[in-house]
């Protein structure tokens, strides 16, 4: 087994268990169906205001604390070399539970915090991100009647504002659908447009394919040097959870990175 295959296999095991834990806790999270005023709907549709900025979900601090403990346990299980760092981050979050509410309030971009153990901002962000995913998945499901995913056509999630780092082309019509890595919302986007910078000059957007992944295309933007992995539904027969698909195709990320392209979304655990 090559080193990259070993890395991918270990990452798949880690995220498979993380997803299982998140689904378990999602069943305990209560999010009532929400309604929005006409003014709020107008701000959403016309001004592009995301729903999470209009109305926050109920936040259960005790349940969040339980899930945070489980997230940290799973990471330590699969990445024992990170156990000490995870324990420090877990203790820090236990002493600073307000960080989770700040995450909901500040467009999901955590501010730099004083006192983070070893200034481990990336690991702190990863734990918070994984802890909050079930809540935002439930929130997104609760407001589905308010969504118009066929009409949004913006490069960020209509529910939480997160940028998509993965997309697929629908088998029935070939239209591009962006997938939010945070709340799971899916929405339409232009076929030949960069989901990072909005560039739609088709001459500055190209893509490559790799025989090992026949259902995938990686779109490259010459304007911002961003890239987006895309599952082509007309080529692929089956697929798993989109997050796991993202991880299983890390080889494609490495090829794009090697050529100088990047993606600025939530990073996978290093």
ABEGO torsion letter per residue (X at the ends): XBAAAAAAAAAAAAAAAAAAAAAAAAAABBBBBBBBBAAAAAAAAAAGBBAAAABBBBBBAAAAAAAAAAAAAAAAAABAAAAAAAAAAAAAAAABAAAAAAAAAAGGBBBBBBGBBGGBAAAAAAAAAAAAAAAAAAAAAAAAAABBAAAAGBABBAAAGBBBABBBBBAAAGBBBBBBAAAGBBBBBBABBBAAAGBABAAABBBBBBAABAABBBBBBAAAGBBBBBBBAAABABBBBAAAAAAAAAAAAAAAAAAGBBBABBBBBX
